[in-house]
């Protein structure tokens, strides 16, 4: 059946309009991003029902700590799951049990305290965290590569009351693999939790905030070897201090459970006020050589400087989260 001339023209115009419309909605090559950020997205920003973030008005200065008495921290390294090799053998009960040379983290933190003007007690005995009054003897509590459900009910309550009373918390490495099913603790970590990691490998750390005490003396970029934790959820409403350049990870960042990494913004250290207290956090700290002189392990000196600054600021001996 042949169309009359007016009908044929109308059909051709309609067809042309349709083609133009299709072309208009297709992105051109120039519009395509050249380096698409393939990191994980929408990892959550949960509301923990407390005042949190870099705003110092979230801090409770209720007079529980007297700087005139000096500064003391409690290092807690109890594991109820996988144990990092740099922790060495499990410790005996009580406060300040004997250490062996294999207890690298405990010996390392004690030495850093001696060199930087704060005392360190250490324990893996949950009874040492059983009451807020026990914890209020310390200007900060350090969880270093603790794992799984390492606290009982009394210790959970005690830690929460201690933080609410203005206490300081430092979470290092597998502190992010601890107390998975306790939302308040997840919030203390910055609204973050360990999900998986790729191969332990060297990468480039970026110092993205050099105003903080913990990062002020660090170079803008520095080399370090770690497991580069992937997080779900990812930290939110915090001040990010360090990131890792995922392009520098030659063996990739995809984790053992499929996490694709965080893309352009892969945080590895941050800080926040939380529920009345101070919390300074880093996912770094996997290797025993983190506490070496750095001659055989690039970045060890920078890591130690970072950790000391984080501890000093969390315990109130230096400005916090600036």
HELIX and SHEET records of a PDB file:
HELIX    1   1 UNK A    5  UNK A   25  1                                  21    
HELIX    2   2 UNK A   56  UNK A   58  5                                   3    
HELIX    3   3 UNK A   67  UNK A   69  5                                   3    
HELIX    4   4 UNK A   85  UNK A   87  5                                   3    
HELIX    5   5 UNK A  104  UNK A  116  1                                  13    
HELIX    6   6 UNK A  126  UNK A  129  5                                   4    
HELIX    7   7 UNK A  132  UNK A  135  1                                   4    
HELIX    8   8 UNK A  153  UNK A  164  1                                  12    
HELIX    9   9 UNK A  173  UNK A  177  5                                   5    
HELIX   10  10 UNK A  183  UNK A  188  1                                   6    
HELIX   11  11 UNK A  246  UNK A  248  5                                   3    
HELIX   12  12 UNK A  288  UNK A  291  5                                   4    
HELIX   13  13 UNK A  300  UNK A  314  1                                  15    
SHEET    1   A 5 UNK A  52  UNK A  53  0                                        
SHEET    2   A 5 UNK A 267  UNK A 274 -1                                        
SHEET    3   A 5 UNK A 239  UNK A 245 -1                                        
SHEET    4   A 5 UNK A 201  UNK A 207 -1                                        
SHEET    5   A 5 UNK A 221  UNK A 226 -1                                        
SHEET    1   B 7 UNK A  52  UNK A  53  0                                        
SHEET    2   B 7 UNK A 267  UNK A 274 -1                                        
SHEET    3   B 7 UNK A 277  UNK A 282 -1                                        
SHEET    4   B 7 UNK A 168  UNK A 172  1                                        
SHEET    5   B 7 UNK A 140  UNK A 144  1                                        
SHEET    6   B 7 UNK A  72  UNK A  76  1                                        
SHEET    7   B 7 UNK A 119  UNK A 123  1                                        
SHEET    1   C 2 UNK A 194  UNK A 197  0                                        
SHEET    2   C 2 UNK A 229  UNK A 231 -1                                        
END                                                                             
